[in-house]
Amino acid sequence: MNAQLPLRLLIAAVLAAALLGGCSEAPPATDAAAAPPTAAPPPAAPPPAGAPAAGAAGTALTVPGGTFTLPAGWTPEQPSSQMRLAQAAIPGPAGPGELTVFYFGPGGGGGLEANLQRWIDQVDLDEEPLRDSFTLGTWKVTWIDAVGTLKPSTMGTGPDKPQPGSRLLGAVVEGEGGPWFFKATGPAATLDAQRDAFLDMLKSGRPSA
């Protein structure tokens, strides 16, 4: 009887151990709400000082003695003639127009009225041309708007045959170091929508520092 007691105790101990092992507690589930929050990404660095804002209007057009800003979408081009200081393509629904800029040195290029009349004479007019002017600091800007058939060029830098349905925007900017001459030509349907942009370009002019 006494010899059987330890055996019974041993069997009881083994059963107790097996029972406890089968009921061992599983690791607690991770509580998502208790998890440490994910760090927010750092804010984007601000653009460097002087950088143009996204969507800002076009590129600088530098002339001797001043700077203008080309309208957005106007594409600078290599001048096709040595007489041209600068040149740009003007986008539009009826096909591209063209901006040309001329400079002949301080006081060069002829008088205001002679240049305006020369531009008007390049168009067989459909209507009386519009003329206006404004001041820009110490500069004076005089511009014209002529609609009709653009005549063939006699200098080899324009159309080689008449261009009906055209428009010519011309401007003379007078001031110290000037004058500077701006002319935009192209289909009327293209320049109709670009006249305000042409004027905004002229109003963007600033003398060199």
PEKATA-V996157 format. One line per field, one symbol per residue. ss: DSSP state (a for helix, b for strand, c for the rest). Layout:
ss = ???
This chain:
ss = caaaaaaaaaaaaaaaaaaaaacccccccccaaacccccccccccccccccccccccccbbbbccbbbbcccccbbbccccccccbbbbbccccccbbbbbbbccccccccaaaaaaaaaccbbbccccbbbbbbbccbbbbbbbbbbbbccccccccccccbbbbbbbbbbbbcccccbbbbbbbbaaaaaccaaaaaaaaaccbbcc
